[in-house]
């Protein structure tokens, strides 16, 4: 769980961002460092919960058919109450967001449409869905009586614009959605040409 600088000295209740695929967001994307740089200047204060993925099934087996439902229910019924009980969070659904990319983007969309009573916002970058998952998500959306307040989907759309960039070359040891997103954020905040 990430809390912004000054959290302990404040009494303000903060919105919460849940990040499925949190291990990659931390290790490959460097998201905590990006948050340190952005909060207070480009982004409001927030609590960020990095949700680590389930271990893969044993070799020769496949995940259970209801794995997405189990993850969505676990987030809504266990993780959210745990976080709300231990941190100063805003508890209305509009103050809770799910943000993820790649495979975890599907998990974020599933949770948002399966439990829109808990999560009011969802944003994904290059959400990866196999046909079975896509069909399940379509069914959730079609039968939803309530939807998230805000849904943002992006696929391979990097529109870089900035008036001030300082040049440097950036190399990613391993291509990843989160790593690319953080490189883009760094370039936008830099001065000169990147």
N, CA, C and O of each residue as an XYZ file, in Angstrom:
776
protein
N       0.859     -1.179      0.000
C       0.000      0.000      0.000
C       0.896      1.231      0.000
O       1.777      1.373      0.849
N       0.664      2.109     -0.953
C       1.418      3.354     -1.081
C       0.596      4.478     -0.458
O      -0.593      4.626     -0.744
N       1.242      5.267      0.394
C       0.624      6.493      0.901
C       1.547      7.647      0.526
O       2.767      7.482      0.526
N       0.992      8.802      0.209
C       1.819      9.923     -0.238
C       2.596     10.560      0.906
O       2.264     10.383      2.078
N       3.619     11.293      0.548
C       4.386     12.051      1.540
C       3.429     12.955      2.304
O       2.533     13.558      1.712
N       3.616     13.049      3.608
C       2.772     13.890      4.442
C       1.494     13.222      4.905
O       0.691     13.851      5.594
N       1.287     11.973      4.549
C       0.062     11.266      4.921
C      -0.133     11.253      6.431
O      -1.231     11.536      6.912
N       0.920     10.927      7.190
C       0.804     10.809      8.646
C       0.499     12.145      9.328
O      -0.091     12.163     10.408
N       0.893     13.253      8.714
C       0.681     14.564      9.320
C      -0.681     15.167      8.975
O      -1.038     16.235      9.474
N      -1.432     14.482      8.126
C      -2.714     15.005      7.661
C      -3.873     14.214      8.260
O      -3.689     13.103      8.757
N      -5.058     14.796      8.206
C      -6.276     14.077      8.603
C      -7.215     13.907      7.409
O      -8.315     13.372      7.548
N      -6.775     14.363      6.240
C      -7.601     14.308      5.032
C      -7.857     12.863      4.603
O      -6.958     12.023      4.632
N      -9.094     12.595      4.207
C      -9.446     11.288      3.641
C      -9.124     11.335      2.148
O      -9.425     12.313      1.464
N      -8.511     10.266      1.661
C      -8.009     10.267      0.287
C      -8.718      9.237     -0.588
O      -9.190      8.212     -0.096
N      -8.789      9.521     -1.901
C      -9.286      8.504     -2.831
C      -8.289      7.346     -2.890
O      -7.125      7.489     -2.516
N      -8.773      6.194     -3.370
C      -7.932      4.999     -3.428
C      -7.895      4.472     -4.859
O      -8.926      4.364     -5.522
N      -6.696      4.147     -5.321
C      -6.509      3.505     -6.620
C      -6.026      2.087     -6.358
O      -5.013      1.884     -5.688
N      -6.747      1.110     -6.885
C      -6.368     -0.300     -6.785
C      -5.704     -0.694     -8.101
O      -6.245     -0.437     -9.177
N      -4.530     -1.318     -8.013
C      -3.744     -1.669     -9.190
C      -3.583     -3.187     -9.279
O      -2.632     -3.735     -8.721
N      -4.497     -3.879     -9.973
C      -4.243     -5.294    -10.239
C      -2.947     -5.423    -11.043
O      -2.618     -4.539    -11.835
N      -2.225     -6.500    -10.846
C      -0.921     -6.607    -11.497
C       0.088     -5.716    -10.808
O       1.036     -5.239    -11.432
N      -0.118     -5.490     -9.509
C       0.702     -4.553     -8.757
C       2.176     -4.880     -8.721
O       3.008     -3.973     -8.683
N       2.521     -6.157     -8.731
C       3.930     -6.549     -8.701
C       4.664     -5.980     -9.919
O       5.756     -5.427     -9.781
N       4.069     -6.114    -11.110
C       4.686     -5.555    -12.310
C       4.702     -4.031    -12.271
O       5.666     -3.407    -12.714
N       3.640     -3.430    -11.745
C       3.580     -1.968    -11.665
C       4.699     -1.426    -10.780
O       5.231     -0.345    -11.034
N       5.054     -2.180     -9.743
C       6.136     -1.769     -8.847
C       7.494     -2.082     -9.463
O       8.345     -1.201     -9.589
N       7.689     -3.340     -9.844
C       9.015     -3.799    -10.260
C       9.405     -3.350    -11.664
O      10.547     -2.947    -11.884
N       8.484     -3.413    -12.608
C       8.808     -3.049    -13.987
C       8.414     -1.621    -14.324
O       9.082     -0.949    -15.109
N       7.333     -1.170    -13.729
C       6.840      0.162    -14.056
C       7.353      1.272    -13.172
O       7.261      2.445    -13.531
N       7.906      0.912    -11.994
C       8.398      1.949    -11.089
C       7.312      2.915    -10.649
O       7.584      4.094    -10.422
N       6.086      2.426    -10.528
C       4.961      3.321    -10.231
C       5.093      4.067     -8.908
O       4.720      5.239     -8.857
N       5.604      3.459     -7.828
C       5.749      4.263     -6.600
C       6.636      5.496     -6.806
O       6.338      6.566     -6.276
N       7.706      5.355     -7.558
C       8.581      6.502     -7.831
C       7.845      7.550     -8.663
O       7.960      8.748     -8.403
N       7.090      7.097     -9.664
C       6.321      8.043    -10.482
C       5.314      8.793     -9.615
O       5.136     10.002     -9.765
N       4.652      8.068     -8.702
C       3.690      8.724     -7.808
C       4.380      9.763     -6.936
O       3.850     10.857     -6.741
N       5.561      9.433     -6.406
C       6.309     10.405     -5.595
C       6.562     11.690     -6.359
O       6.518     12.779     -5.785
N       6.829     11.568     -7.659
C       7.139     12.742     -8.481
C       5.889     13.518     -8.888
O       5.942     14.735     -9.059
N       4.774     12.824     -9.043
C       3.559     13.456     -9.575
C       2.620     14.026     -8.519
O       2.004     15.070     -8.734
N       2.506     13.344     -7.373
C       1.553     13.791     -6.354
C       2.001     15.130     -5.787
O       3.154     15.316     -5.398
N       1.066     16.036     -5.756
C       1.351     17.378     -5.255
C       1.681     18.367     -6.354
O       1.585     19.577     -6.149
N       2.073     17.863     -7.534
C       2.368     18.766     -8.648
C       1.436     18.505     -9.827
O       0.822     19.436    -10.349
N       1.326     17.256    -10.246
C       0.502     16.906    -11.400
C      -0.706     16.048    -11.031
O      -1.635     15.911    -11.827
N      -0.698     15.478     -9.843
C      -1.784     14.572     -9.425
C      -2.150     14.858     -7.976
O      -1.305     15.295     -7.194
N      -3.415     14.611     -7.613
C      -3.832     14.821     -6.219
C      -3.303     13.702     -5.321
O      -2.890     12.651     -5.810
N      -3.318     13.929     -4.024
C      -2.921     12.894     -3.070
C      -3.881     11.716     -3.170
O      -5.080     11.889     -3.386
N      -3.331     10.514     -3.008
C      -4.144      9.299     -3.092
C      -3.431      8.160     -2.385
O      -2.212      8.178     -2.216
N      -4.204      7.177     -1.978
C      -3.671      5.919     -1.479
C      -3.698      4.970     -2.675
O      -4.684      4.932     -3.411
N      -2.621      4.203     -2.876
C      -2.561      3.265     -3.995
C      -2.297      1.871     -3.448
O      -1.334      1.650     -2.713
N      -3.165      0.934     -3.815
C      -3.059     -0.442     -3.343
C      -2.607     -1.308     -4.505
O      -3.321     -1.459     -5.496
N      -1.415     -1.876     -4.375
C      -0.862     -2.748     -5.403
C      -1.311     -4.178     -5.110
O      -0.900     -4.777     -4.117
N      -2.154     -4.713     -5.983
C      -2.706     -6.058     -5.802
C      -1.846     -7.024     -6.612
O      -1.823     -6.973     -7.842
N      -1.146     -7.895     -5.910
C      -0.253     -8.833     -6.594
C      -1.053     -9.976     -7.217
O      -2.078    -10.389     -6.675
N      -0.583    -10.480     -8.350
C      -1.342    -11.524     -9.047
C      -1.334    -12.852     -8.294
O      -0.461    -13.125     -7.470
N      -2.341    -13.666     -8.608
C      -2.393    -15.017     -8.068
C      -1.262    -15.830     -8.696
O      -0.891    -15.583     -9.844
N      -0.709    -16.796     -7.958
C       0.298    -17.654     -8.584
C      -0.333    -18.460     -9.719
O      -1.522    -18.776     -9.667
N       0.451    -18.793    -10.737
C      -0.118    -19.554    -11.849
C      -0.525    -20.954    -11.384
O      -0.010    -21.463    -10.389
N      -1.455    -21.567    -12.118
C      -1.869    -22.921    -11.740
C      -0.720    -23.906    -11.968
O       0.206    -23.612    -12.724
N      -0.773    -25.053    -11.329
C       0.286    -26.051    -11.531
C       0.408    -26.432    -13.007
O      -0.573    -26.355    -13.748
N       1.600    -26.840    -13.439
C       1.783    -27.238    -14.844
C       0.773    -28.315    -15.242
O       0.488    -29.237    -14.478
N       0.248    -28.174    -16.440
C      -0.702    -29.150    -16.957
C      -2.136    -28.887    -16.544
O      -3.035    -29.635    -16.930
N      -2.371    -27.831    -15.761
C      -3.736    -27.488    -15.367
C      -4.042    -26.083    -15.847
O      -3.144    -25.334    -16.230
N      -5.298    -25.740    -15.822
C      -5.679    -24.383    -16.218
C      -6.377    -23.719    -15.050
O      -6.890    -24.402    -14.164
N      -6.405    -22.394    -15.036
C      -7.090    -21.699    -13.938
C      -8.563    -22.072    -13.909
O      -9.133    -22.470    -14.924
N      -9.164    -21.942    -12.754
C     -10.591    -22.246    -12.644
C     -11.383    -21.255    -13.483
O     -10.959    -20.116    -13.678
N     -12.527    -21.690    -13.974
C     -13.354    -20.846    -14.834
C     -13.873    -19.610    -14.120
O     -14.203    -18.614    -14.763
N     -13.948    -19.666    -12.795
C     -14.485    -18.528    -12.050
C     -13.385    -17.696    -11.378
O     -13.646    -16.990    -10.403
N     -12.161    -17.782    -11.900
C     -11.045    -17.049    -11.289
C     -11.287    -15.535    -11.306
O     -11.017    -14.860    -10.313
N     -11.793    -14.996    -12.422
C     -12.077    -13.559    -12.498
C     -13.106    -13.137    -11.473
O     -12.956    -12.109    -10.812
N     -14.151    -13.934    -11.346
C     -15.192    -13.628    -10.366
C     -14.619    -13.684     -8.954
O     -14.920    -12.821     -8.130
N     -13.801    -14.688     -8.669
C     -13.203    -14.806     -7.336
C     -12.324    -13.598     -7.017
O     -12.367    -13.076     -5.903
N     -11.523    -13.153     -7.995
C     -10.663    -11.995     -7.766
C     -11.503    -10.740     -7.527
O     -11.226     -9.972     -6.607
N     -12.528    -10.534     -8.353
C     -13.384     -9.353     -8.203
C     -14.064     -9.340     -6.845
O     -14.109     -8.304     -6.181
N     -14.589    -10.476     -6.432
C     -15.266    -10.564     -5.133
C     -14.275    -10.392     -3.988
O     -14.595     -9.752     -2.986
N     -13.077    -10.955     -4.123
C     -12.063    -10.795     -3.078
C     -11.679     -9.330     -2.917
O     -11.551     -8.838     -1.796
N     -11.493     -8.631     -4.040
C     -11.183     -7.198     -3.969
C     -12.295     -6.448     -3.243
O     -12.036     -5.678     -2.319
N     -13.537     -6.680     -3.669
C     -14.672     -5.929     -3.118
C     -15.002     -6.313     -1.682
O     -15.332     -5.445     -0.874
N     -14.920     -7.584     -1.355
C     -15.372     -8.064     -0.047
C     -14.273     -8.149      1.010
O     -14.569     -8.112      2.204
N     -13.020     -8.262      0.598
C     -11.935     -8.420      1.562
C     -10.924     -7.270      1.528
O     -10.623     -6.668      2.558
N     -10.404     -6.972      0.330
C      -9.332     -5.973      0.232
C      -9.849     -4.565      0.530
O      -9.243     -3.847      1.325
N     -10.956     -4.160     -0.093
C     -11.483     -2.806      0.128
C     -11.820     -2.571      1.603
O     -11.404     -1.549      2.149
N     -12.558     -3.473      2.279
C     -12.824     -3.238      3.706
C     -11.545     -3.197      4.552
O     -11.455     -2.425      5.506
N     -10.565     -4.023      4.202
C      -9.287     -4.007      4.920
C      -8.620     -2.638      4.783
O      -8.192     -2.051      5.776
N      -8.533     -2.136      3.558
C      -7.885     -0.839      3.305
C      -8.676      0.284      3.962
O      -8.093      1.154      4.610
N      -9.996      0.275      3.803
C     -10.831      1.332      4.407
C     -10.737      1.318      5.930
O     -10.870      2.365      6.565
N     -10.510      0.149      6.522
C     -10.413      0.042      7.972
C      -9.074      0.466      8.538
O      -8.966      0.733      9.735
N      -8.046      0.533      7.697
C      -6.702      0.825      8.197
C      -6.097      2.129      7.680
O      -5.087      2.603      8.200
N      -6.718      2.701      6.662
C      -6.205      3.949      6.083
C      -7.338      4.969      6.023
O      -8.515      4.609      6.027
N      -6.965      6.250      5.966
C      -7.958      7.322      5.860
C      -8.372      7.434      4.388
O      -7.766      8.169      3.608
N      -9.399      6.699      4.040
C      -9.849      6.673      2.653
C     -11.231      7.293      2.524
O     -12.006      7.338      3.480
N     -11.515      7.761      1.337
C     -12.877      8.160      0.995
C     -13.579      6.881      0.577
O     -13.054      6.122     -0.238
N     -14.744      6.638      1.119
C     -15.387      5.344      0.917
C     -16.482      5.322     -0.144
O     -17.047      4.263     -0.417
N     -16.794      6.469     -0.747
C     -17.794      6.445     -1.811
C     -17.179      5.820     -3.070
O     -15.978      5.946     -3.309
N     -17.996      5.160     -3.856
C     -17.482      4.416     -5.004
C     -16.751      5.307     -6.005
O     -15.805      4.857     -6.651
N     -17.171      6.552     -6.142
C     -16.510      7.471     -7.062
C     -15.093      7.825     -6.656
O     -14.335      8.374     -7.456
N     -14.728      7.515     -5.416
C     -13.369      7.783     -4.933
C     -12.498      6.527     -4.984
O     -11.378      6.517     -4.474
N     -13.026      5.467     -5.605
C     -12.261      4.218     -5.774
C     -12.084      3.949     -7.258
O     -13.051      3.940     -8.020
N     -10.845      3.732     -7.657
C     -10.549      3.451     -9.065
C      -9.728      2.180     -9.183
O      -8.996      1.808     -8.266
N      -9.859      1.530    -10.309
C      -9.017      0.408    -10.700
C      -8.200      0.861    -11.901
O      -8.756      1.404    -12.856
N      -6.875      0.644    -11.866
C      -6.000      1.057    -12.951
C      -5.047     -0.092    -13.245
O      -4.396     -0.605    -12.335
N      -4.961     -0.503    -14.512
C      -4.079     -1.618    -14.853
C      -3.826     -1.660    -16.349
O      -4.489     -0.977    -17.131
N      -2.863     -2.468    -16.725
C      -2.547     -2.675    -18.132
C      -2.339     -4.152    -18.422
O      -2.160     -4.956    -17.507
N      -2.363     -4.506    -19.709
C      -2.120     -5.883    -20.124
C      -3.162     -6.837    -19.570
O      -4.350     -6.517    -19.533
N      -2.708     -8.031    -19.131
C      -3.629     -9.021    -18.569
C      -4.377     -8.455    -17.360
O      -5.566     -8.721    -17.180
N      -3.678     -7.678    -16.537
C      -4.310     -7.105    -15.349
C      -5.399     -6.101    -15.726
O      -6.296     -5.837    -14.924
N      -5.334     -5.539    -16.930
C      -6.375     -4.636    -17.394
C      -7.719     -5.341    -17.475
O      -8.756     -4.764    -17.146
N      -7.694     -6.601    -17.919
C      -8.929     -7.386    -17.943
C      -9.463     -7.563    -16.526
O     -10.664     -7.427    -16.291
N      -8.568     -7.868    -15.576
C      -8.992     -8.036    -14.179
C      -9.639     -6.759    -13.653
O     -10.642     -6.816    -12.942
N      -9.068     -5.609    -13.999
C      -9.634     -4.335    -13.550
C     -11.024     -4.112    -14.142
O     -11.941     -3.699    -13.432
N     -11.182     -4.380    -15.423
C     -12.493     -4.209    -16.066
C     -13.518     -5.177    -15.484
O     -14.665     -4.798    -15.246
N     -13.108     -6.428    -15.253
C     -14.010     -7.413    -14.676
C     -14.506     -6.941    -13.308
O     -15.706     -6.978    -13.036
N     -13.597     -6.504    -12.460
C     -13.979     -6.048    -11.112
C     -14.887     -4.820    -11.188
O     -15.858     -4.717    -10.438
N     -14.574     -3.894    -12.092
C     -15.375     -2.670    -12.193
C     -16.804     -2.950    -12.634
O     -17.742     -2.332    -12.129
N     -16.980     -3.888    -13.584
C     -18.333     -4.174    -14.060
C     -19.042     -5.239    -13.224
O     -20.271     -5.309    -13.215
N     -18.274     -6.054    -12.533
C     -18.896     -7.041    -11.648
C     -19.326     -6.389    -10.340
O     -20.331     -6.782     -9.748
N     -18.556     -5.379     -9.884
C     -18.853     -4.713     -8.613
C     -18.842     -3.192     -8.749
O     -18.058     -2.521     -8.078
N     -19.706     -2.636     -9.613
C     -19.747     -1.176     -9.764
C     -20.271     -0.470     -8.518
O     -20.155      0.749     -8.401
N     -20.846     -1.231     -7.587
C     -21.281     -0.649     -6.323
C     -20.087     -0.282     -5.445
O     -20.217      0.521     -4.521
N     -18.932     -0.864     -5.731
C     -17.722     -0.634     -4.935
C     -16.720      0.242     -5.688
O     -16.110      1.136     -5.102
N     -16.550     -0.018     -6.996
C     -15.547      0.691     -7.799
C     -16.235      1.606     -8.793
O     -16.978      1.141     -9.658
N     -15.993      2.908     -8.674
C     -16.653      3.880     -9.534
C     -15.886      4.265    -10.773
O     -16.443      4.884    -11.679
N     -14.609      3.907    -10.830
C     -13.788      4.328    -11.964
C     -12.866      3.188    -12.366
O     -12.415      2.413    -11.523
N     -12.589      3.092    -13.663
C     -11.637      2.092    -14.153
C     -10.915      2.675    -15.359
O     -11.513      3.343    -16.203
N      -9.605      2.403    -15.419
C      -8.796      2.860    -16.540
C      -7.799      1.763    -16.885
O      -7.111      1.238    -16.010
N      -7.728      1.422    -18.172
C      -6.785      0.393    -18.598
C      -5.960      0.877    -19.781
O      -6.402      1.702    -20.580
N      -4.764      0.346    -19.864
C      -3.881      0.580    -21.008
C      -3.583     -0.780    -21.622
O      -3.021     -1.653    -20.962
N      -3.955     -0.956    -22.867
C      -3.709     -2.196    -23.596
C      -4.202     -3.425    -22.846
O      -3.477     -4.410    -22.708
N      -5.443     -3.361    -22.362
C      -6.027     -4.519    -21.674
C      -6.022     -5.713    -22.626
O      -6.477     -5.625    -23.766
N      -5.502     -6.820    -22.131
C      -5.384     -8.021    -22.964
C      -6.443     -9.019    -22.546
O      -6.499     -9.435    -21.389
N      -7.286     -9.402    -23.501
C      -8.365    -10.343    -23.198
C      -8.399    -11.424    -24.252
O      -8.427    -11.138    -25.449
N      -8.397    -12.664    -23.806
C      -8.632    -13.764    -24.719
C     -10.130    -13.810    -25.019
O     -10.919    -13.200    -24.298
N     -10.524    -14.508    -26.048
C     -11.923    -14.523    -26.483
C     -12.876    -14.877    -25.349
O     -13.915    -14.237    -25.190
N     -12.532    -15.890    -24.564
C     -13.400    -16.311    -23.467
C     -13.618    -15.172    -22.460
O     -14.747    -14.919    -22.038
N     -12.539    -14.493    -22.084
C     -12.647    -13.377    -21.149
C     -13.406    -12.211    -21.743
O     -14.194    -11.560    -21.057
N     -13.170    -11.944    -23.023
C     -13.865    -10.848    -23.690
C     -15.369    -11.119    -23.719
O     -16.172    -10.222    -23.464
N     -15.740    -12.348    -24.028
C     -17.167    -12.698    -24.041
C     -17.787    -12.565    -22.664
O     -18.917    -12.096    -22.532
N     -17.053    -12.975    -21.633
C     -17.565    -12.848    -20.263
C     -17.733    -11.379    -19.886
O     -18.729    -11.001    -19.268
N     -16.761    -10.556    -20.258
C     -16.853     -9.129    -19.955
C     -18.014     -8.482    -20.705
O     -18.735     -7.660    -20.138
N     -18.201     -8.843    -21.975
C     -19.334     -8.310    -22.741
C     -20.651     -8.654    -22.052
O     -21.547     -7.814    -21.962
N     -20.768     -9.886    -21.567
C     -21.992    -10.302    -20.879
C     -22.201     -9.487    -19.605
O     -23.327     -9.097    -19.298
N     -21.122     -9.228    -18.858
C     -21.240     -8.408    -17.645
C     -21.727     -7.003    -17.981
O     -22.601     -6.466    -17.300
N     -21.167     -6.412    -19.025
C     -21.536     -5.054    -19.417
C     -22.992     -5.015    -19.874
O     -23.740     -4.111    -19.500
N     -23.392     -6.000    -20.686
C     -24.753     -6.011    -21.219
C     -25.814     -6.182    -20.136
O     -26.894     -5.601    -20.236
N     -25.519     -6.974    -19.099
C     -26.532     -7.199    -18.070
C     -26.411     -6.241    -16.881
O     -27.207     -6.313    -15.945
N     -25.430     -5.354    -16.915
C     -25.216     -4.428    -15.801
C     -26.391     -3.460    -15.670
O     -26.822     -2.855    -16.652
N     -26.894     -3.324    -14.467
C     -27.927     -2.322    -14.204
C     -27.291     -1.029    -13.703
O     -27.893      0.043    -13.773
N     -26.069     -1.146    -13.198
C     -25.264     -0.001    -12.773
C     -23.893     -0.158    -13.417
O     -23.372     -1.269    -13.520
N     -23.326      0.932    -13.839
C     -21.998      0.889    -14.456
C     -21.056      1.793    -13.666
O     -21.505      2.655    -12.910
N     -19.754      1.598    -13.840
C     -18.819      2.546    -13.225
C     -19.098      3.964    -13.725
O     -19.588      4.149    -14.839
N     -18.785      4.959    -12.899
C     -19.009      6.358    -13.268
C     -18.102      6.794    -14.412
O     -18.467      7.654    -15.214
N     -16.908      6.188    -14.479
C     -15.928      6.574    -15.485
C     -15.187      5.333    -15.964
O     -14.698      4.542    -15.157
N     -15.107      5.167    -17.287
C     -14.392      4.048    -17.896
C     -13.452      4.628    -18.942
O     -13.878      5.380    -19.819
N     -12.165      4.277    -18.849
C     -11.181      4.751    -19.818
C     -10.407      3.545    -20.336
O      -9.799      2.805    -19.563
N     -10.439      3.356    -21.652
C      -9.728      2.253    -22.296
C      -8.781      2.824    -23.343
O      -9.182      3.646    -24.167
N      -7.550      2.398    -23.312
C      -6.566      2.821    -24.314
C      -5.867      1.580    -24.835
O      -5.521      0.686    -24.063
N      -5.656      1.522    -26.144
C      -4.878      0.447    -26.745
C      -3.835      1.063    -27.646
O      -4.160      1.645    -28.681
N      -2.590      0.935    -27.256
C      -1.455      1.368    -28.075
C      -1.624      2.774    -28.629
O      -1.273      3.039    -29.779
N      -2.152      3.660    -27.825
C      -2.336      5.040    -28.250
C      -1.439      5.925    -27.398
O      -1.810      6.317    -26.292
N      -0.270      6.234    -27.912
C       0.656      7.092    -27.191
C       0.752      8.401    -27.954
O       1.381      8.468    -29.011
N       0.145      9.416    -27.430
C       0.117     10.721    -28.056
C       0.969     11.639    -27.190
O       0.490     12.184    -26.196
N       2.224     11.806    -27.566
C       3.161     12.585    -26.753
C       3.151     14.034    -27.195
O       3.444     14.360    -28.345
N       2.807     14.889    -26.253
C       2.823     16.320    -26.522
C       3.328     17.023    -25.283
O       2.864     16.745    -24.177
N       4.255     17.915    -25.450
C       4.736     18.715    -24.331
C       5.490     19.899    -24.899
O       6.109     19.808    -25.960
N       5.431     20.996    -24.191
C       6.156     22.177    -24.632
C       7.598     22.153    -24.154
O       8.456     22.804    -24.750
N       7.876     21.414    -23.092
C       9.232     21.413    -22.533
C       9.704     19.985    -22.260
O       9.163     19.294    -21.397
N      10.705     19.564    -22.997
C      11.326     18.254    -22.784
C      12.845     18.434    -22.790
O      13.368     19.195    -23.605
N      13.559     17.750    -21.897
C      15.022     17.778    -21.911
C      15.493     16.447    -22.439
O      15.057     15.389    -21.983
N      16.372     16.507    -23.386
C      16.761     15.308    -24.106
C      17.579     14.304    -23.330
O      18.500     14.651    -22.591
N      17.228     13.091    -23.514
C      18.015     11.947    -23.081
C      17.466     10.756    -23.830
O      16.344     10.792    -24.336
N      18.252      9.707    -23.901
C      17.768      8.476    -24.525
C      17.314      7.545    -23.421
O      17.992      7.396    -22.404
N      16.187      6.931    -23.619
C      15.665      5.983    -22.640
C      15.644      4.596    -23.262
O      15.147      4.411    -24.373
N      16.180      3.638    -22.549
C      16.165      2.256    -23.001
C      15.472      1.408    -21.947
O      15.772      1.505    -20.757
N      14.562      0.593    -22.389
C      13.887     -0.327    -21.480
C      14.558     -1.692    -21.626
O      14.630     -2.239    -22.727
N      15.048     -2.241    -20.510
C      15.641     -3.576    -20.564
C      14.632     -4.600    -21.041
O      14.969     -5.558    -21.736
N      13.392     -4.377    -20.655
C      12.304     -5.283    -21.014
C      11.090     -4.432    -21.323
O      10.688     -3.595    -20.516
N      10.511     -4.644    -22.480
C       9.331     -3.862    -22.849
C       8.153     -4.262    -21.971
O       7.859     -5.449    -21.823
N       7.487     -3.287    -21.396
C       6.294     -3.544    -20.601
C       5.380     -2.340    -20.720
O       5.831     -1.224    -20.978
N       4.094     -2.576    -20.531
C       3.129     -1.482    -20.602
C       3.435     -0.447    -19.534
O       3.507      0.746    -19.828
N       3.619     -0.896    -18.285
C       3.857      0.052    -17.192
C       5.182      0.786    -17.381
O       5.266      1.986    -17.119
N       6.213      0.082    -17.829
C       7.498      0.732    -18.067
C       7.376      1.805    -19.131
O       7.935      2.892    -18.987
N       6.647      1.507    -20.198
C       6.437      2.481    -21.267
C       5.639      3.671    -20.752
O       5.969      4.816    -21.063
N       4.595      3.417    -19.967
C       3.790      4.508    -19.412
C       4.653      5.427    -18.557
O       4.534      6.649    -18.645
N       5.523      4.848    -17.728
C       6.368      5.675    -16.867
C       7.405      6.439    -17.665
O       7.727      7.577    -17.323
N       7.941      5.832    -18.732
C       8.887      6.550    -19.594
C       8.197      7.743    -20.240
O       8.787      8.817    -20.359
N       6.957      7.556    -20.655
C       6.204      8.654    -21.267
C       5.949      9.751    -20.241
O       6.102     10.933    -20.549
N       5.560      9.368    -19.017
C       5.344     10.383    -17.979
C       6.633     11.166    -17.716
O       6.607     12.390    -17.588
N       7.751     10.457    -17.636
C       9.028     11.123    -17.383
C       9.353     12.093    -18.506
O       9.810     13.208    -18.255
N       9.120     11.674    -19.741
C       9.412     12.536    -20.886
C       8.542     13.782    -20.870
O       9.016     14.872    -21.190
N       7.300     13.636    -20.508
C       6.392     14.785    -20.488
C       6.797     15.782    -19.409
O       6.636     16.989    -19.593
N       7.315     15.297    -18.295
C       7.689     16.182    -17.193
C       9.099     16.757    -17.341
O       9.477     17.676    -16.614
N       9.868     16.220    -18.273
C      11.256     16.665    -18.436
C      11.303     17.970    -19.239
O      10.285     18.435    -19.751
N      12.487     18.540    -19.337
C      12.675     19.732    -20.146
C      13.613     19.406    -21.300
O      14.562     18.643    -21.123
N      13.364     19.971    -22.481
C      14.207     19.723    -23.642
C      13.547     18.724    -24.562
O      12.336     18.773    -24.778
N      14.338     17.821    -25.103
C      13.829     16.872    -26.086
C      14.227     15.464    -25.694
O      15.405     15.187    -25.468
N      13.258     14.577    -25.613
C      13.519     13.197    -25.220
C      13.123     12.267    -26.342
O      13.263     11.050    -26.213
